[in-house]
């Protein structure tokens, strides 16, 4: 494992876990607890990418982040920003018009560029019944093409997240998507640590090693096998020390942001517990390195 002084992993918190807070207030709490950044989901109430004043909202978000010295990644998992009736629809693999999803992602790239975000993260979507796997791959590559072109132009890293139940649901599938798109340098992976427990065919540690230097964004939560429910750290079966150690071994230097979108009702207390668990785990890893170092 890397020496302690080389560890650059930083801790963030997802804005979707602060949906009851105004964004400046969420930033104040997140920074006050000692987090280094925010994973900003484009949605009400924090930054609506389709609002008539989206430019002004972006400028206000930039000020809030700067006021508190917070780094940022952009997340696009908002539930009803495109369709008030159907969660997450349309996706990149939906039947019918997928244009609104592509438009959301291109707007997300522009907002990421404006905010100096370290990444813009997205996922594939659930393949509709009757659509073939080949339909899914074609729709994905067609939809992500213009998004990646714009991201390259603006210097934004795009990260695809394997999501349980979706067309791209494992690290292997995300790497296959990257291969089909020509393996561009600015296309990387988002890893949700809970998903590694829930859904991957190998151990979380092995999944991290497989993704290796292609990890561009990390989400932090706990889960149990085959149940896609984001839990506080320690409430599932994730070996936090092992997976953080594996991340450090890859040289990951980005934000690892807590992803608890259903915990906004107690956001400050929950966020305090998560950073406590993360700091304790990182301290144990540093202690292990120190104990094992050759004099």
N, C-alpha and C positions, 0 to 999 in steps of 0.2 A: 504494500500500500504506500501511497505517496507520503512524504514527510509532512508533519503538521504545518510547517510554514508555507507549504505549497498549496494548501487547501483553499480553494477559492469559492466553493459553493456558498451561495447566499440564499436567504430565506425570504419568501414573500407570502402574501395572503390574497385570496381571490375576492374581488369586489362582489361577486355573487353571493358571498357569505355575509355581506353587509348591506343587504337590499333595503333594510329599514333605516339606513343612514344616508344623509347627503354625502356626495363624494368627498368634499373637503373634510367633513367630519370623519368619514371612514379613513381617509389618509392620516388624519391626526391620531386616531386610535392605533392604526396599524404601525405607524412610525413610533408612537409612544410606547408600544410594547416591544420595540426593538427589531421589527422586521426591516428588511432592506428594500422591499419592492412590493408592487401590486400586480396581480393578474387581472386586468381590467376587461370585464365582459361587456361588449357593446350592447346595451339594452337600457330600458328604464330601470332605475331612476338616474343612472350615473352618466351615460353618454349614449344618446340615441342616434345611431348613424343615419337615420332617415328623417330626423327632425329638421324643420326649416332653419333652425339656428345651430345645426350640427357643427359648423365652423366655430361659432362662439363657444359651444360646449367643449369642443376640443381645446380651445385656448384656455378655458377655465380649468379643464383637467390638467393641462400642462403646468399651469400655475400651482395647483394643489400639489402635484408631484414634486415640483421644484421647491416649493416652500418647505417640504418635509424631507427632501433629499432622497426620494424614492425612485428606484428603477421601475420599469414597466414592461410587461408583455401584454399583447392584445389577444383576448379570447373571443370566440364567436359562437359559443354554445347557448346563446339566449334562446329561450323556449318559444316565445310567440312574437318575435320582432317582425317576422315575415307574414304570418298568418294567425289572426287572433283566435281561430277555431282549432287549428291542428298544430300540435307541438312539433317544433323543429322543421316544419315543412315550408316550402319544398327544400329537399337536400340536393346534393350533387348527383345522386343516383335515382331520384324520384322519376315516376312517369310524368309526362306532360312537360310544362314549362319550368325548366330549372334556372331560368334567367335571374329570378330574384335572388337565389342563393349566390350565383356568380357575382351579382351586383353587390350583395352584402360583403363578400370576400374582397372585392376590389376596393370598396370603401374602407374596409378594415385595413388593407395594405396602405392606403393613403393616410389614414389616421395613425397607423403605426409609424409611418415616416415622419409625420408631423410631431409626434411625441418622442421620437428617438427610441422607439420600442426595440427591445432585444429580439423579439419574435412576434409573428402573428400565427396563431394556432387555429386549426380547423379539423374537421373529421369528415368521413365519407357520407354517412347517412345509412338508413336501413333499406336494403334492396326490396322493392315491392314484390308481392306475390305474383308469380308468373314471369318475372324478369329473370334472365339468365345471368350467370356470373360474368359471361362475356359482355352482356349489356352493361353490367355494373362497371367493368373496367373501362369500356368505351366512354360511358357517360362521365366517369371520373376524370379520365385523361382529357377529354374535350373541355370539361368545365374548369379544370385547374390550369389549362394552358394559358388563357389570358391573365389569370391571377398571377401565375409565375412570371409571365412576361413583364407585367407591371412591377412586381416585386423586384425583379432583376434591375429594372430601370431606376427604381427608387432606393435600392440598396437594403431591402427588407428580407429577412429570413422567414420563410414559411415553414411551419411545422405541422405535420399530419399526425393526428392522435388515433391510435387503434382504440376502438370503443366497443365494448361487449354488445353483441347483437347487431352490429353494423356490418356493412360489406367488408370494410377493412377493420378487422377486430383483433388482430394480433401483430406483434412485431414483425413476424415473417411476412404478413400481408402488406404492412406498411413499407417494408423493404422492397417487396415486389412492385408496389405502386411507384416507388422511386425509380426502380429499374425501367419500368414501362415509360416513364417520363424522361428518360435519358440521364438519370442520376445528376441533376444540376446541383452545384455546390450550395445554392441557397435554399434547397429543399431538404428538410431534416425531420426529425421525429419529436413529438411530444410523448413522454411516458407518464402515465398516471400510475403511481406506485400501488394503489389499490387494485387497479385493473390487472396488474401483474399477478396478484393473488387470485383474483376472481376468474381470470379467463385464459391466461397463457398456458401453453403446453409444457413449459419448463419452469424451473424455479425463478422467483423474482431476480435473484442474483445472476442467474444464467441469462435471463432476458435482458437485463441491463448490459451484460457483457456482449451479447449479440448486437445490440444497437450501438454500443461503444461510442466512438467519436461523432456519430451521427445524431446523438441526443442534443436537441437544441432548446428544449423546454421540459420542465418537470412539474407535475402536479402531485400533491402530497395528501394522502388520506389512507384509511385502513379499510379492509374488506374481508369477507370470508369467501371461500370457494363457491362459485356458481351463483352468487347473489350480488347483483349490481346495486349496492347501496353504500353510499359514501359514509364512513364511520369515523369518529374521532380516533386518533392514534391510541393504540392500546385496546380498542374495543373489538378488533378483528384479529386476524392471525398473521398479519405482516410482521416479519422480523426486521424491525426498523434499522437496527445496527448493521445487519448484513446488507440490506439494500443501499443504505447510505454509504457504507464502505465500498460497495461495488460502484456506486456513482463516482465517488472520489477517485477510485482506481482508473476510471475512464478519463479523468482530467476535466470533467464537466465543471464549467465555470459560470453557469447561468443561474437563473432564479429557480428555486424549488418552492413552489407556492401552494399553500394549503388550499384544498378544493372541497369545501363543505357548504354547498349551495342551499341546504335545507336547515341550516343552523343560524340563520340571521336573527331569530328571536332572542338569541343570547350571544350575539357576535363578540362583544369584548371579552366575556368570560371564556368562551370557546377558544378564541384566538390566543388568549393568555395561556390556556392549557396546552395548546398545540406547540407554541414556541418553547414552552417549558420542556415538553417531551423531545422536541428536536434538538434543543441545546444539550439536554442530558445525553442523548444518543451521540452527538458529535463529540462531547467531552469524553465519553467512554472510548470512542475510537482514537482520539488523540492520546488518551492515557495508555491504550493498548499499544500504539505506535511507540510511545515513549518507553514503555516497559520492555518492548521487544527490540529497541534500538541497540546497535552494537556500540559499546563505549569507545 
